[in-house]
Amino acid sequence: MTVRTRFAPSPTGYLHVGGARTALYCWLFARKHNGQFILRIEDTDRERSSEASVRAILDGMAWLGLDYDEGPFYQTERFERYQEIIDWLLANGHAYRCRCTPERLQQLREQQMAQKQKPRYDGHCRNLDVSPDEPHVVRFKNPLDGIVRFEDQIKGVIEVKNSELDDLIIRRTDGTPTYNLTVVVDDMDMGITHVIRGDDHVNNTPRQINILKALGAELPKYAHVPMILGDDGKRLSKRHGAVSVLAYRDAGYLPEALLNYLVRLGWSHGDQEIFSREEMIQLFSLEGVNRAPAAFNTEKLNWLNQHYLKTLPVETVAERAQMFFDEKGVAITFGPSLESVVALIRERATTLVDLVEHSRYFYEEFSDYDEKAAKKHLRPAALPALMAFFEKAQRADDWTKEVLHSLLQTTAEELGVGMGKVGMPVRVAVTGQGQSPSIDEVMALIGRERCLARLQRAIDYVKARADGA
């Protein structure tokens, strides 16, 4: 048997992290078993579906590297097939036309709730001969007796009495098919062997199994993945912050980090935290998926993103960072190579956006010093150190980190002060900030001309401050 999984989002919004995790699990399962991964767009809700949402889904999957073997298939292009199946179900006694009005159904619901019964259709039209020419829906004729039993690959054995299931609508009055009918036909026609989806669908599964049985189709195996919670214990939603995959991309996260985070969000392999894509494929199993909901933790995601910023090839990080420099209007044409800056800065960044902000002084002149840093390190007492280092730097034959480190050390020795008394004023003078990588390496990258100009500016700043004191 060739394993065939599918990811079937509705294009009514962005690709959220819950959907991305489901897609990842489907993709991993198919890849591990040398099977096929199919993408299906369930766009029958014409009012809420949009081309922009389709594009967001496709872009999100492309960014994560979740390639599909077939598709995308669109349900709106398969209406003739759904109608063919509905006609077959009607002709073979597995479905019937129902003319119950919304008013009757509402009255029935109110009566059942008043009697503390579970609201469900009472089968009023089940044995009536309703004309196809009058307004009607088509309902599936659910078995009245017996149970639906299936072994969920995550939750275990699930049993539901048929008496608890009503005759669900499979075609609306306007002729459009409903979700539970279309998904069954698609899974059957596409030969899906494993349906891996969120556990908000678990109540649909017994109904879909009954339709599949009526069609004489082979049943797929089902695996329902627990939901993702926010840090407040409630279902993850917009109120918890960014939940769109593309929002994380735009915030400067790396796809490797988000994938690694999502695979661990409900699945584990011992205590291992870091997984390459190849390890995910090799190690993933449905048995390793937890039954309990998982809680989204942004700090953990940040930790993973930092890990990949530090460990991916410098060229890869620089290439990914380029678009963020462009978006922030930071021109890197005149300045050190982006790879050299990334290599120096990435230890201090959480995201690619952070990396840009930490790198600005390599490419741009800053208009102001960090107030706290300037107040502490560009005081009149720092003037001798700044001037002494400036004079030595002007005479330096080479502008390497080794030479600059030696000049800083010599200045400190001559003045009889610690390295911090020289290095910190120089750091603020050259970067405008109180924190940076080793200042000798920073100056070596920024270059002689810019550094000397910034040192002179800082000396003038300190003198003005002393005169104004």
Disulfide bonds with the S-S distance in Angstrom:
none
